Each structure stands twice: as structure tokens, then as C-alpha cells.
Amino acid sequence: MPPTLDKEIRQIQIENFHRALFNKKSSGAFIKNEILKLQNGSRDILTVVGFNSCLKNMTYESLLHALEDILRENKYSAQ
């Protein structure tokens, strides 16, 4: 069965966050701060949005949930 549209959107959001986070202009301190916000599930709006329209008005908390869901789904599909 093909993946759902919802799953594709979550993957795109995670990939865009990764690209925005690890671009050439990012400093180590900035990356560390952003990862800590993600890890803690901050309810702040993402600061690495830039040109990524699919990340606008998204919180670290919602991105963390999307990431956890995808990891959980991949874990069960691999078994």
C-alpha cells in the first residue's frame, strides 16, 4: 500500500528541518540550541523556518511528535 499523504508531509517537515539546521551558515551553538529545543519538546515556534513554508507556525513539540511517530512506524514495519 502506498504511504499516506500525512506520512509524506511529516517526512518532508523533518527533512526540511534537518536541511535548515545543518546548512553552511549554522554555528555549533545554534545547532545545539535547536536540538535541545526539539529534544525538550518546546512549544516555541521553529526558528529555522527560513524558506520552508511547510515548517511555518510549527512548534518543536509537534515536530518531535512527528519524528517519534515515524520512528515508531518504521520500527514496527521492520519487524
OpenMM code with the backbone's topology and positions (N, CA, C; nanometers):
from openmm import Vec3, app, unit

residues = "MET PRO PRO THR LEU ASP LYS GLU ILE ARG GLN ILE GLN ILE GLU ASN PHE HIS ARG ALA LEU PHE ASN LYS LYS SER SER GLY ALA PHE ILE LYS ASN GLU ILE LEU LYS LEU GLN ASN GLY SER ARG ASP ILE LEU THR VAL VAL GLY PHE ASN SER CYS LEU LYS ASN MET THR TYR GLU SER LEU LEU HIS ALA LEU GLU ASP ILE LEU ARG GLU ASN LYS TYR SER ALA GLN".split()
positions = [
    Vec3(0.0825, -0.1178, 0.0000),
    Vec3(0.0000, 0.0000, 0.0000),
    Vec3(0.0878, 0.1254, 0.0000),
    Vec3(0.0510, 0.2262, -0.0763),
    Vec3(0.1326, 0.3487, -0.0781),
    Vec3(0.1223, 0.4228, 0.0544),
    Vec3(0.2266, 0.4975, 0.0892),
    Vec3(0.2216, 0.5738, 0.2138),
    Vec3(0.1133, 0.6800, 0.2073),
    Vec3(0.0606, 0.7137, 0.3221),
    Vec3(-0.0439, 0.8156, 0.3263),
    Vec3(0.0162, 0.9530, 0.3046),
    Vec3(-0.0669, 1.0462, 0.2651),
    Vec3(-0.0221, 1.1833, 0.2432),
    Vec3(0.0303, 1.2427, 0.3739),
    Vec3(-0.0343, 1.2081, 0.4860),
    Vec3(0.0081, 1.2577, 0.6159),
    Vec3(0.1518, 1.2163, 0.6461),
    Vec3(0.1857, 1.0931, 0.6173),
    Vec3(0.3214, 1.0447, 0.6422),
    Vec3(0.4216, 1.1198, 0.5551),
    Vec3(0.3865, 1.1443, 0.4320),
    Vec3(0.4774, 1.2154, 0.3432),
    Vec3(0.5024, 1.3576, 0.3934),
    Vec3(0.3999, 1.4232, 0.4415),
    Vec3(0.4148, 1.5593, 0.4924),
    Vec3(0.5074, 1.5608, 0.6134),
    Vec3(0.4904, 1.4646, 0.7035),
    Vec3(0.5771, 1.4584, 0.8217),
    Vec3(0.7217, 1.4357, 0.7818),
    Vec3(0.7450, 1.3478, 0.6877),
    Vec3(0.8815, 1.3224, 0.6425),
    Vec3(0.9417, 1.4467, 0.5786),
    Vec3(0.8632, 1.5167, 0.5001),
    Vec3(0.9112, 1.6399, 0.4368),
    Vec3(0.9453, 1.7440, 0.5427),
    Vec3(0.8624, 1.7566, 0.6443),
    Vec3(0.8887, 1.8525, 0.7517),
    Vec3(1.0190, 1.8195, 0.8233),
    Vec3(1.0403, 1.6942, 0.8534),
    Vec3(1.1624, 1.6525, 0.9234),
    Vec3(1.2856, 1.6752, 0.8352),
    Vec3(1.2756, 1.6406, 0.7090),
    Vec3(1.3876, 1.6613, 0.6172),
    Vec3(1.4190, 1.8099, 0.6012),
    Vec3(1.3170, 1.8933, 0.5925),
    Vec3(1.3385, 2.0377, 0.5791),
    Vec3(1.4016, 2.0966, 0.7051),
    Vec3(1.3597, 2.0473, 0.8215),
    Vec3(1.4211, 2.0926, 0.9468),
    Vec3(1.5688, 2.0546, 0.9479),
    Vec3(1.5982, 1.9329, 0.9076),
    Vec3(1.7368, 1.8860, 0.9036),
    Vec3(1.8210, 1.9724, 0.8098),
    Vec3(1.7687, 1.9991, 0.6909),
    Vec3(1.8424, 2.0816, 0.5946),
    Vec3(1.8645, 2.2232, 0.6466),
    Vec3(1.7606, 2.2805, 0.7070),
    Vec3(1.7709, 2.4169, 0.7587),
    Vec3(1.8670, 2.4223, 0.8771),
    Vec3(1.8664, 2.3181, 0.9581),
    Vec3(1.9513, 2.3145, 1.0763),
    Vec3(2.0990, 2.3004, 1.0403),
    Vec3(2.1291, 2.2158, 0.9450),
    Vec3(2.2678, 2.1864, 0.9113),
    Vec3(2.3127, 2.2545, 0.7821),
    Vec3(2.2689, 2.3773, 0.7611),
    Vec3(2.3156, 2.4496, 0.6430),
    Vec3(2.4539, 2.5088, 0.6698),
    Vec3(2.5138, 2.5662, 0.5694),
    Vec3(2.6513, 2.6170, 0.5796),
    Vec3(2.6662, 2.7325, 0.6785),
    Vec3(2.5579, 2.8053, 0.7024),
    Vec3(2.5653, 2.9234, 0.7884),
    Vec3(2.5421, 2.8931, 0.9364),
    Vec3(2.5032, 2.7703, 0.9710),
    Vec3(2.4713, 2.7350, 1.1093),
    Vec3(2.5972, 2.7143, 1.1919),
    Vec3(2.5977, 2.7754, 1.3089),
    Vec3(2.7094, 2.7558, 1.4017),
    Vec3(2.6788, 2.6375, 1.4928),
    Vec3(2.7809, 2.5883, 1.5577),
    Vec3(2.7633, 2.4774, 1.6508),
    Vec3(2.6695, 2.5123, 1.7646),
    Vec3(2.6796, 2.6330, 1.8154),
    Vec3(2.5931, 2.6760, 1.9259),
    Vec3(2.4470, 2.6818, 1.8814),
    Vec3(2.4238, 2.7300, 1.7603),
    Vec3(2.2873, 2.7368, 1.7073),
    Vec3(2.2281, 2.5967, 1.6925),
    Vec3(2.3058, 2.5050, 1.6352),
    Vec3(2.2595, 2.3670, 1.6162),
    Vec3(2.2274, 2.3037, 1.7501),
    Vec3(2.3162, 2.3209, 1.8474),
    Vec3(2.2949, 2.2637, 1.9798),
    Vec3(2.1679, 2.3193, 2.0431),
    Vec3(2.1473, 2.4483, 2.0333),
    Vec3(2.0290, 2.5116, 2.0908),
    Vec3(1.9004, 2.4586, 2.0255),
    Vec3(1.9016, 2.4453, 1.8940),
    Vec3(1.7836, 2.3967, 1.8229),
    Vec3(1.7542, 2.2502, 1.8588),
    Vec3(1.8560, 2.1685, 1.8682),
    Vec3(1.8360, 2.0271, 1.9032),
    Vec3(1.7848, 2.0137, 2.0465),
    Vec3(1.8347, 2.0964, 2.1364),
    Vec3(1.7841, 2.0935, 2.2739),
    Vec3(1.6368, 2.1319, 2.2800),
    Vec3(1.5976, 2.2321, 2.2028),
    Vec3(1.4560, 2.2709, 2.1982),
    Vec3(1.3710, 2.1561, 2.1452),
    Vec3(1.4203, 2.0883, 2.0429),
    Vec3(1.3480, 1.9751, 1.9856),
    Vec3(1.3397, 1.8604, 2.0860),
    Vec3(1.4515, 1.8299, 2.1485),
    Vec3(1.4570, 1.7199, 2.2447),
    Vec3(1.3637, 1.7444, 2.3630),
    Vec3(1.3550, 1.8690, 2.4070),
    Vec3(1.2700, 1.9032, 2.5216),
    Vec3(1.1242, 1.9255, 2.4820),
    Vec3(1.0938, 1.9223, 2.3530),
    Vec3(0.9566, 1.9409, 2.3079),
    Vec3(0.9039, 2.0804, 2.3355),
    Vec3(0.9863, 2.1804, 2.3115),
    Vec3(0.9485, 2.3188, 2.3362),
    Vec3(0.8246, 2.3557, 2.2553),
    Vec3(0.7399, 2.4389, 2.3144),
    Vec3(0.6198, 2.4849, 2.2443),
    Vec3(0.6447, 2.6137, 2.1671),
    Vec3(0.7704, 2.6521, 2.1560),
    Vec3(0.8084, 2.7687, 2.0749),
    Vec3(0.7952, 2.7328, 1.9272),
    Vec3(0.7740, 2.8352, 1.8466),
    Vec3(0.7693, 2.8171, 1.7017),
    Vec3(0.9120, 2.7943, 1.6514),
    Vec3(0.9282, 2.7049, 1.5543),
    Vec3(1.0596, 2.6769, 1.4975),
    Vec3(1.1268, 2.8048, 1.4498),
    Vec3(1.2551, 2.8174, 1.4781),
    Vec3(1.3279, 2.9364, 1.4365),
    Vec3(1.4069, 2.9139, 1.3083),
    Vec3(1.4146, 2.7910, 1.2598),
    Vec3(1.4919, 2.7612, 1.1391),
    Vec3(1.4044, 2.7576, 1.0146),
    Vec3(1.2889, 2.8198, 1.0212),
    Vec3(1.1921, 2.8125, 0.9127),
    Vec3(1.2515, 2.8581, 0.7803),
    Vec3(1.3048, 2.9789, 0.7751),
    Vec3(1.3631, 3.0298, 0.6512),
    Vec3(1.2657, 3.0226, 0.5354),
    Vec3(1.3043, 2.9493, 0.4310),
    Vec3(1.2221, 2.9389, 0.3105),
    Vec3(1.1281, 2.8185, 0.3136),
    Vec3(1.1291, 2.7410, 0.4209),
    Vec3(1.0493, 2.6187, 0.4290),
    Vec3(0.9065, 2.6490, 0.4727),
    Vec3(0.8180, 2.6640, 0.3779),
    Vec3(0.6802, 2.7005, 0.4105),
    Vec3(0.6077, 2.5909, 0.4880),
    Vec3(0.6483, 2.4655, 0.4744),
    Vec3(0.5795, 2.3588, 0.5470),
    Vec3(0.6154, 2.3587, 0.6955),
    Vec3(0.7148, 2.4372, 0.7359),
    Vec3(0.7530, 2.4463, 0.8764),
    Vec3(0.6978, 2.5712, 0.9462),
    Vec3(0.6331, 2.6583, 0.8701),
    Vec3(0.5824, 2.7824, 0.9299),
    Vec3(0.4778, 2.7512, 1.0352),
    Vec3(0.4853, 2.8225, 1.1464),
    Vec3(0.3943, 2.8080, 1.2606),
    Vec3(0.3977, 2.6694, 1.3241),
    Vec3(0.5028, 2.5936, 1.2995),
    Vec3(0.5185, 2.4611, 1.3595),
    Vec3(0.6032, 2.4738, 1.4848),
    Vec3(0.5663, 2.4015, 1.5891),
    Vec3(0.6427, 2.4054, 1.7131),
    Vec3(0.7416, 2.2888, 1.7160),
    Vec3(0.8402, 2.3025, 1.8025),
    Vec3(0.9361, 2.1945, 1.8232),
    Vec3(0.8633, 2.0708, 1.8746),
    Vec3(0.7628, 2.0930, 1.9584),
    Vec3(0.6853, 1.9835, 2.0150),
    Vec3(0.6159, 1.9022, 1.9054),
    Vec3(0.5502, 1.9694, 1.8115),
    Vec3(0.4804, 1.8973, 1.7052),
    Vec3(0.5787, 1.8272, 1.6114),
    Vec3(0.6946, 1.8877, 1.5871),
    Vec3(0.7962, 1.8221, 1.5050),
    Vec3(0.8508, 1.6989, 1.5764),
    Vec3(0.8699, 1.7087, 1.7067),
    Vec3(0.9166, 1.5942, 1.7852),
    Vec3(0.8161, 1.4796, 1.7785),
    Vec3(0.6879, 1.5105, 1.7896),
    Vec3(0.5847, 1.4063, 1.7810),
    Vec3(0.5842, 1.3412, 1.6426),
    Vec3(0.6000, 1.4209, 1.5389),
    Vec3(0.6058, 1.3661, 1.4030),
    Vec3(0.7255, 1.2731, 1.3882),
    Vec3(0.8395, 1.3141, 1.4408),
    Vec3(0.9609, 1.2333, 1.4345),
    Vec3(0.9433, 1.1021, 1.5112),
    Vec3(0.8869, 1.1102, 1.6312),
    Vec3(0.8637, 0.9891, 1.7120),
    Vec3(0.7663, 0.8947, 1.6429),
    Vec3(0.6611, 0.9491, 1.5820),
    Vec3(0.5632, 0.8664, 1.5116),
    Vec3(0.6275, 0.7916, 1.3959),
    Vec3(0.7066, 0.8609, 1.3182),
    Vec3(0.7722, 0.7969, 1.2035),
    Vec3(0.8703, 0.6896, 1.2504),
    Vec3(0.9454, 0.7181, 1.3547),
    Vec3(1.0389, 0.6177, 1.4077),
    Vec3(0.9636, 0.4955, 1.4597),
    Vec3(0.8530, 0.5180, 1.5270),
    Vec3(0.7717, 0.4085, 1.5802),
    Vec3(0.7146, 0.3253, 1.4650),
    Vec3(0.6629, 0.3901, 1.3626),
    Vec3(0.6072, 0.3195, 1.2473),
    Vec3(0.7140, 0.2372, 1.1758),
    Vec3(0.8324, 0.2941, 1.1610),
    Vec3(0.9415, 0.2220, 1.0942),
    Vec3(0.9881, 0.1042, 1.1772),
    Vec3(0.9833, 0.1169, 1.3078),
    Vec3(1.0244, 0.0081, 1.3960),
    Vec3(0.9299, -0.1104, 1.3788),
    Vec3(0.7990, -0.0829, 1.3763),
    Vec3(0.7019, -0.1905, 1.3648),
    Vec3(0.6966, -0.2490, 1.2242),
    Vec3(0.7241, -0.1690, 1.1240),
    Vec3(0.7226, -0.2215, 0.9874),
    Vec3(0.8456, -0.3076, 0.9588),
    Vec3(0.9536, -0.2865, 1.0339),
    Vec3(1.0763, -0.3640, 1.0145),
    Vec3(1.0686, -0.5002, 1.0824),
    Vec3(0.9756, -0.5170, 1.1737),
    Vec3(0.9653, -0.6440, 1.2470),
    Vec3(0.8885, -0.7479, 1.1718),
] * unit.nanometer
topology = app.Topology()
chain = topology.addChain("A")
for resn in residues:
    res = topology.addResidue(resn, chain)
    for name in ("N", "CA", "C"):
        topology.addAtom(name, app.Element.getBySymbol(name[0]), res)
